[in-house]
Amino acid sequence: MILPALAEAENPFWRPIKYSLFPPLGLATLASFLSPDDEVTLCDQHVENLDINDEADLVIIQVYITNAYRAYKIADHYRAKGSFVILGGLHVTSLPEEALPHADAIFLGPGEDTFPQFLKHLKEGRPQKIYTSVVRTLHGTPPVRRDLIKRERYLVPNSLVVSRGCPHHCDFCYKDAFFEGGRSFYTQLVDEALAEIDRLPGRHLYFLDDHLLGNVRFSTSLFEGMKGMNRVFQGAATIDSILRGDLIEKAAEAGLRSVFIGFETFSEDNLRQSNKKQNLAKDYTAAVNRLHDLGIMINGSFVFGLDDDDKDVFQRTVDWAVEHAITTSTFHILTPYPGTKLYQDMEREGRILTRNWDLYDTRHVVYQTNHLSPEELERGYYQAYDSFYSWANIAKASWQHEALKHKLKHFMYAGGWKKFEPLWNFLIKTKSLNEMLPLLEAILSKVKQGTKMDEGVVSCV
């Protein structure tokens, strides 16, 4: 089982920390369906070298858009040696006709229901060329094969997923196309999710779910079951879910310490263009204040290059994020991924400029822009990162918090995340990254925040 490296992560001299955060759970989940007698190895090329001189009967490769060319090259190599090669993942589902010549079989959509079918067909000597996920459920899925994961290579080895997909359908979302043709949002049984959590060592957890608060009934039961487990965790939610009801309070009580939020844009026109209805007419500031009152820190996501953006969008976004004490920010250049409605619309309008998938990394402009030139958009993207993570703005954002300890944690974490990348590179190269986990768990501690609650945190990413 192979997760090929993304383009930037192939550099042998420099490994950005973001590629060493989480293990490849998708492959480890599929491995749980294999027989105990099967000899299995799992290689994440982001954290280890890939030995292509081995002799494998079956090779399974997970394909993202920016590792597609490397994935195809690896697949062709193994097929030439006589191995049976499977390709699956987001990019394969988006462009099956491109992937098919490089594989003996391809998997479209999530593989929990189709991979067991394939294994049965393979043993019977009649494997199909294409397996398409339609019947989707996580109920009764075997435990993830975490024995195949090299925990010491990751900063956050305790990542998990208790749901699939998202209840919303943003036009630019790559994963929305992945779940087309069946249920687009579904969850584990609560008891099975709690059992998975109970098997994980240490305190810290990172939920990789696209929307951890997306099913109120499930999430309420999950958080109730997690109370008393002495966990601290991080996850993703929407503005709407934070403002609605009291689910975010229940999450904080269970141990939520930081949350990823897709703010994306402040323009109502951009939100409508993107079909991001969950953000329309929502008070971003009210959501941020509610999280800060609960002591939950924020990793904000922002997209540049939507059609209503102008030359001032970069500084306006940074200024807002700093003023509202967003702990960390992730900026993106709008990217029309194949299979999305955004891509279909831009292709119909003749706006797609290149199909070099290595450039579809949210750092390059691959489409015809509107009010901004490609050069202005790329330059503004990098300037936003430089400005937000300047020492002056890190200090200014930190000082927005009321509690002194929270100010200091914000400052140390935001600075450490971007200003000490050579240290992260050293820890990755010396295979010492996991030794930082106790420090991370210590940072995720209670801080008196404002006057409402005493839950305070620092974001991991």
Secondary structure, DSSP 4 states (H G I P E B T S, - for coil): -EEPPPTGGG-TT---GGGGSS--HHHHHHHTTS-TTS----EETTTS---TTS--SEEEEE--GGGHHHHHHHHHHHHHTT-EEEEESHHHHH-HHHHGGG-SEEEES--TTHHHHHHHHHHTT---SEEE--S---TTPPPP-GGGS-GGG-S---EE-SEEE-S---TT-HHHHHTTTS-SEEE--HHHHHHHHHHS-SSEEEE--S-TTSSHHHHHHHHHHHTTS--EEEEEE-HHHHHSTTHHHHHHHHTEEEEEEEEE-S-HHHHHHTT-GGGTT--HHHHHHHHHHTT-EEEEEEEE--TT--TTHHHHHHHHHHHTT-SEEEEEE----TTSHHHHHHHHTT-B----GGGTTTTS--B--SSS-HHHHHHHHHHHHHHHTSHHHHHHHHTTSSSHHHHHHHHHHHHHHHHTHHHHHHHHHTT-GGGGHHHHHHHS----BTTTB--------
